Amino acid sequence: MMRTFHRLVLALVLLLPHVSQAAAPPAPPRTSSGELQGARWRLDVPAGWNGELVMLAHGYEPVGVPQPSPMPANDSTASLLAAGYAVAQSAYASQGWAVADAVVDMERLRAHALSELKDVRRTWILGFSMGGAVAIATLERLPRHYNGGVSLCGANLPGEQLANDLLTTLVAFDYFFPGAKGLPRQGLASAEAAALPQMDLYQGIAAALQTRPAVAAQLATRLQVSVEALPGTISLHAMILHELATRAGGMPVGNLTTVYRGFGDDKAFNAGVQRLAPAAPAQRYVREKLALTGALKRPLVIQFNNNDPSIVPRMQAVYPQLAEHAGATPLPRVLPAVGEGHCGFTDSQVVEALKAAAAPF
């Protein structure tokens, strides 16, 4: 009888729905925010902080884009917090190609974050797009403050080289599509083009490219982007170069002696392309304020996306070559490309790239 009773009890237990002890939700991160010398910032610290700080450098933000306050978190913040890292990020004191400002703003924020956190075991800098250049410039100039860094989808070029690349795009478009409807006759590098609203500029470029599809395809091949991405790439290059010229006080680069290759009939192209002289103070600005030398003394991980229309293969090869020429120790670790487009990383890929910076080189 007792055995039968035990069997009945066991059967009832098996038939009853399983009631689990639900795990308590994780405690929310502790967040603080404010402003330092005109740059809004935020600091997020997870409940299970691992003692490591990530300084997160955001990418290019066009001048005039509204800036909410308090500063919102970058999309990758949550995954970094879940992995145990504290995350500090600055909105930078200025918009546009703000690499020089951003290096200063990030350093000011790093010092402030240390005053809040205490006992930080290791500090990393991680940047996306233009923030990749911020991360690399920071590691070159302030290595003593960092254990290493990561540049994801980064514009990892010295400022003068970047500006030259942008100028090439604009004068090449003007050569192949002179007098395009809706665009200034003076060309895309002119002050008249700088004054055009970005959408008007994009639409004028897109309409012109459609008038000569074979030439557009040739230009896309030379610029290493798809035909579909070409209007956006050209208009973005114009926006960044003009913003950089405003910041530097004049056209930062020129092409008076440049010999171009890869544009079909190169002899005709070099004879007919528009030639511009740089403004000397602006040229000094990009050479000094936006310099990257390759002289690294801390681990750096670099990773790109497949088919990125903004950071194309010719740009991706620049910094590893600079570092090798400069005898960087250690040399940057370039991870295989993942995802598609510009900054198309998953949350886990961002965390894995950061972990790769901590792994032995």
C-alpha positions as CSV (number, residue, x, y, z in Angstrom):
1,M,0.0,0.0,0.0
2,M,2.8,2.4,0.9
3,R,4.6,1.6,-2.4
4,T,1.4,2.3,-4.3
5,F,1.1,5.7,-2.5
6,H,4.6,6.6,-3.4
7,R,4.0,5.7,-7.1
8,L,0.9,7.9,-7.1
9,V,2.8,10.8,-5.6
10,L,5.6,10.4,-8.2
11,A,3.1,10.3,-11.0
12,L,1.4,13.5,-9.8
13,V,4.8,15.2,-9.6
14,L,5.6,14.2,-13.1
15,L,2.2,15.4,-14.4
16,L,2.3,18.8,-12.6
17,P,3.8,21.7,-14.7
18,H,7.4,22.5,-14.0
19,V,7.8,25.7,-12.0
20,S,11.3,27.1,-12.2
21,Q,12.9,29.6,-10.0
22,A,13.1,32.5,-12.5
23,A,16.5,34.2,-12.4
24,A,16.3,37.7,-11.2
25,P,16.8,40.2,-14.1
26,P,20.3,41.6,-14.2
27,A,20.7,44.9,-12.5
28,P,20.7,47.8,-14.9
29,P,24.1,49.5,-15.6
30,R,25.0,52.6,-13.7
31,T,24.9,55.6,-16.1
32,S,26.3,59.1,-15.7
33,S,26.5,61.9,-18.2
34,G,27.5,65.5,-18.6
35,E,29.6,67.9,-20.6
36,L,33.3,68.5,-20.7
37,Q,34.6,71.6,-22.5
38,G,31.6,71.6,-24.9
39,A,31.6,67.8,-25.5
40,R,28.7,65.9,-24.2
41,W,29.6,62.5,-22.7
42,R,28.2,59.4,-21.0
43,L,29.7,56.6,-18.9
44,D,27.9,53.2,-18.5
45,V,29.1,50.7,-15.9
46,P,27.6,47.2,-15.7
47,A,26.7,45.6,-12.4
48,G,29.2,42.9,-13.1
49,W,32.0,45.2,-14.2
50,N,35.1,43.3,-15.2
51,G,37.4,46.2,-14.2
52,E,38.1,47.2,-17.9
53,L,37.2,50.4,-19.6
54,V,36.3,50.9,-23.3
55,M,36.6,54.3,-24.7
56,L,34.2,54.2,-27.6
57,A,34.8,56.7,-30.5
58,H,31.9,57.3,-32.8
59,G,32.0,58.0,-36.5
60,Y,31.5,60.9,-38.8
61,E,28.5,63.1,-37.9
62,P,27.5,65.8,-40.5
63,V,27.5,69.4,-39.3
64,G,24.1,70.4,-38.2
65,V,22.7,67.0,-37.2
66,P,20.6,67.5,-34.1
67,Q,22.4,66.3,-30.9
68,P,20.0,65.0,-28.2
69,S,20.8,65.6,-24.6
70,P,21.7,63.6,-22.6
71,M,23.9,61.8,-25.1
72,P,22.3,58.5,-26.2
73,A,24.4,55.3,-26.2
74,N,26.1,53.9,-29.3
75,D,24.4,50.8,-30.7
76,S,27.3,48.6,-29.5
77,T,27.1,49.8,-25.9
78,A,24.7,47.1,-24.7
79,S,26.8,44.2,-26.0
80,L,30.0,45.6,-24.5
81,L,28.2,46.1,-21.1
82,A,26.9,42.6,-21.3
83,A,30.5,41.4,-21.8
84,G,31.4,43.2,-18.5
85,Y,33.1,46.3,-19.9
86,A,32.5,49.8,-18.7
87,V,31.9,52.1,-21.7
88,A,32.7,55.8,-21.9
89,Q,31.9,57.8,-25.0
90,S,32.1,61.4,-26.1
91,A,29.9,63.3,-28.6
92,Y,32.9,65.5,-29.4
93,A,32.9,69.2,-29.2
94,S,32.4,69.7,-32.9
95,Q,30.7,67.8,-35.7
96,G,32.1,67.0,-39.1
97,W,35.6,65.5,-39.7
98,A,36.4,66.1,-36.0
99,V,39.4,63.7,-35.6
100,A,41.7,66.3,-34.0
101,D,39.0,67.5,-31.6
102,A,37.9,64.0,-30.8
103,V,41.4,62.9,-29.7
104,V,41.4,65.7,-27.2
105,D,37.8,65.1,-26.1
106,M,38.3,61.4,-25.6
107,E,41.4,62.0,-23.5
108,R,39.6,64.5,-21.3
109,L,36.8,62.0,-20.9
110,R,39.2,59.1,-20.1
111,A,40.7,61.1,-17.3
112,H,37.2,61.9,-16.0
113,A,36.1,58.3,-16.2
114,L,39.1,57.2,-14.1
115,S,38.0,59.7,-11.4
116,E,34.6,58.1,-11.3
117,L,35.6,54.4,-11.6
118,K,38.8,54.0,-9.7
119,D,40.7,50.7,-9.9
120,V,40.5,50.4,-13.7
121,R,42.6,47.3,-14.6
122,R,42.9,47.9,-18.4
123,T,41.8,50.6,-20.8
124,W,41.0,50.1,-24.5
125,I,39.9,52.5,-27.3
126,L,37.5,51.2,-29.9
127,G,36.4,53.4,-32.9
128,F,34.0,53.0,-35.8
129,S,34.5,54.7,-39.2
130,M,36.0,58.1,-38.5
131,G,36.3,56.9,-34.9
132,G,38.8,54.3,-36.2
133,A,41.1,57.2,-37.1
134,V,40.5,58.7,-33.7
135,A,41.4,55.4,-32.0
136,I,44.6,55.0,-34.0
137,A,45.7,58.6,-33.5
138,T,45.1,58.2,-29.8
139,L,47.2,55.0,-29.6
140,E,50.0,56.7,-31.5
141,R,50.0,59.9,-29.4
142,L,48.9,58.6,-26.0
143,P,50.1,55.0,-25.8
144,R,50.8,55.2,-22.0
145,H,47.1,55.4,-21.2
146,Y,45.9,52.4,-23.2
147,N,46.5,48.6,-23.3
148,G,45.4,48.5,-27.0
149,G,42.7,49.4,-29.4
150,V,40.3,48.4,-32.2
151,S,39.5,50.2,-35.5
152,L,36.3,48.9,-37.1
153,C,35.3,50.0,-40.6
154,G,37.9,52.7,-39.9
155,A,39.0,55.6,-42.1
156,N,42.6,54.7,-41.2
157,L,44.3,57.3,-43.4
158,P,46.5,60.3,-42.7
159,G,44.4,63.4,-43.2
160,E,46.3,64.6,-46.3
161,Q,46.0,61.2,-48.0
162,L,42.3,61.1,-47.2
163,A,41.8,64.6,-48.6
164,N,43.7,63.7,-51.7
165,D,41.5,60.7,-52.2
166,L,38.4,62.8,-51.8
167,L,39.6,65.4,-54.3
168,T,40.4,62.7,-56.8
169,T,36.8,61.6,-56.7
170,L,35.4,65.1,-57.3
171,V,37.7,66.1,-60.1
172,A,37.2,62.8,-61.9
173,F,33.4,63.2,-61.8
174,D,33.8,66.7,-63.1
175,Y,36.0,65.5,-66.0
176,F,33.6,62.8,-67.1
177,F,30.4,64.8,-66.4
178,P,31.1,68.5,-67.1
179,G,28.3,71.0,-66.8
180,A,25.9,68.5,-65.2
181,K,22.4,69.8,-64.7
182,G,21.7,71.1,-61.2
183,L,25.4,71.2,-60.3
184,P,27.8,74.2,-60.3
185,R,29.8,74.7,-63.5
186,Q,32.8,75.4,-61.3
187,G,32.9,71.7,-60.3
188,L,32.3,69.7,-57.1
189,A,35.4,71.0,-55.4
190,S,34.1,74.6,-55.7
191,A,32.6,76.8,-53.0
192,E,29.4,76.8,-55.0
193,A,29.1,73.0,-54.6
194,A,29.9,73.4,-50.8
195,A,26.8,75.7,-50.6
196,L,24.4,73.1,-52.1
197,P,22.1,71.1,-49.8
198,Q,23.4,67.5,-49.6
199,M,20.2,66.1,-51.2
200,D,20.5,68.5,-54.1
201,L,24.1,67.5,-54.6
202,Y,23.2,63.8,-54.5
203,Q,20.4,64.1,-56.9
204,G,22.4,66.1,-59.4
205,I,25.2,63.5,-59.3
206,A,22.8,60.6,-59.6
207,A,21.1,62.2,-62.6
208,A,24.4,62.9,-64.4
209,L,25.7,59.4,-63.9
210,Q,22.5,58.0,-65.6
211,T,23.3,59.9,-68.7
212,R,26.5,57.9,-69.4
213,P,26.1,54.5,-67.8
214,A,29.3,53.1,-69.4
215,V,31.4,56.0,-68.1
216,A,29.7,55.7,-64.7
217,A,30.7,52.0,-64.6
218,Q,34.3,52.9,-65.5
219,L,34.4,55.5,-62.7
220,A,32.8,53.1,-60.2
221,T,35.5,50.5,-61.0
222,R,38.3,53.0,-60.5
223,L,36.8,54.2,-57.2
224,Q,36.2,50.6,-56.1
225,V,32.5,50.9,-55.5
226,S,29.4,49.5,-57.1
227,V,27.5,51.5,-59.7
228,E,24.6,51.6,-57.3
229,A,26.7,53.1,-54.5
230,L,28.5,55.6,-56.7
231,P,26.2,58.6,-56.3
232,G,26.3,58.3,-52.5
233,T,30.0,57.8,-52.4
234,I,30.7,60.9,-54.6
235,S,28.3,63.1,-52.6
236,L,29.8,61.9,-49.3
237,H,33.3,62.6,-50.5
238,A,32.2,66.1,-51.5
239,M,30.5,66.7,-48.1
240,I,33.6,65.6,-46.1
241,L,36.1,67.5,-48.2
242,H,34.2,70.7,-48.0
243,E,33.7,70.3,-44.3
244,L,37.4,69.6,-43.9
245,A,38.2,72.7,-45.9
246,T,35.9,74.8,-43.7
247,R,37.6,73.4,-40.6
248,A,41.1,73.9,-42.0
249,G,40.6,77.3,-43.4
250,G,40.9,76.5,-47.1
251,M,41.4,73.7,-49.6
252,P,43.7,71.3,-47.7
253,V,45.2,69.5,-50.8
254,G,45.9,70.2,-54.4
255,N,46.6,68.3,-57.6
256,L,48.8,70.6,-59.6
257,T,51.5,67.9,-60.0
258,T,49.4,64.8,-59.5
259,V,49.7,62.1,-62.3
260,Y,46.4,60.2,-62.4
261,R,46.1,56.6,-63.5
262,G,43.3,54.1,-64.0
263,F,40.8,56.5,-65.7
264,G,40.8,55.0,-69.1
265,D,42.7,57.3,-71.4
266,D,45.0,58.6,-68.7
267,K,46.9,60.9,-71.1
268,A,43.6,62.7,-71.9
269,F,42.5,62.6,-68.3
270,N,45.6,64.2,-67.0
271,A,45.5,66.9,-69.7
272,G,41.9,67.8,-69.1
273,V,41.2,67.3,-65.4
274,Q,40.7,70.4,-63.3
275,R,43.9,71.4,-61.4
276,L,43.7,73.0,-58.0
277,A,46.3,74.5,-55.6
278,P,46.1,73.9,-51.8
279,A,45.8,76.7,-49.3
280,A,49.1,76.5,-47.3
281,P,47.6,76.9,-43.8
282,A,45.0,74.3,-44.6
283,Q,47.6,71.9,-45.9
284,R,49.6,72.3,-42.7
285,Y,46.4,71.5,-40.7
286,V,45.9,68.1,-42.3
287,R,49.6,67.3,-42.2
288,E,50.0,68.1,-38.5
289,K,46.6,67.7,-36.8
290,L,45.4,64.7,-38.8
291,A,48.7,62.9,-39.1
292,L,49.0,59.1,-38.8
293,T,52.5,57.7,-38.9
294,G,52.2,54.0,-38.3
295,A,54.4,54.3,-35.2
296,L,52.4,52.0,-32.9
297,K,53.5,50.8,-29.5
298,R,50.3,49.1,-28.4
299,P,48.2,46.3,-29.9
300,L,45.8,47.3,-32.6
301,V,43.1,45.2,-34.2
302,I,41.7,46.3,-37.6
303,Q,38.6,44.9,-39.2
304,F,36.5,45.9,-42.2
305,N,33.3,44.8,-43.8
306,N,32.8,43.3,-47.3
307,N,31.7,45.6,-50.1
308,D,32.0,48.8,-48.0
309,P,31.3,51.8,-50.3
310,S,32.8,54.2,-47.9
311,I,36.1,52.5,-46.8
312,V,37.1,50.8,-50.0
313,P,40.0,48.3,-50.5
314,R,42.6,51.0,-51.5
315,M,42.0,52.7,-48.2
316,Q,42.0,49.6,-46.1
317,A,45.6,48.7,-47.1
318,V,47.1,52.1,-46.1
319,Y,47.6,51.9,-42.3
320,P,49.0,48.3,-42.2
321,Q,51.6,49.4,-44.8
322,L,52.4,52.6,-42.8
323,A,52.9,50.5,-39.6
324,E,55.2,48.1,-41.3
325,H,57.2,50.9,-42.8
326,A,57.4,52.6,-39.4
327,G,58.5,49.4,-37.6
328,A,55.4,49.3,-35.3
329,T,55.7,47.0,-32.4
330,P,53.5,45.0,-32.5
331,L,52.2,45.3,-36.1
332,P,48.4,45.7,-36.4
333,R,46.4,42.5,-36.5
334,V,44.0,42.7,-39.5
335,L,41.0,40.3,-39.0
336,P,39.2,38.9,-41.9
337,A,36.4,41.0,-43.3
338,V,32.9,40.2,-42.0
339,G,29.3,41.4,-42.8
340,E,28.3,43.8,-45.6
341,G,28.3,47.5,-46.2
342,H,29.7,50.2,-43.9
343,C,30.1,49.2,-40.3
344,G,27.9,46.2,-40.7
345,F,29.1,44.3,-37.6
346,T,27.0,42.2,-35.2
347,D,27.2,42.8,-31.5
348,S,29.2,39.6,-31.0
349,Q,31.7,40.6,-33.7
350,V,32.4,43.9,-32.0
351,V,33.1,42.1,-28.7
352,E,35.2,39.5,-30.4
353,A,37.3,42.2,-32.1
354,L,37.9,43.8,-28.7
355,K,38.9,40.4,-27.2
356,A,41.4,39.9,-30.1
357,A,43.2,43.1,-29.0
358,A,43.8,41.5,-25.6
359,A,45.0,38.2,-27.1
360,P,48.8,37.6,-27.6
361,F,50.0,39.2,-30.8
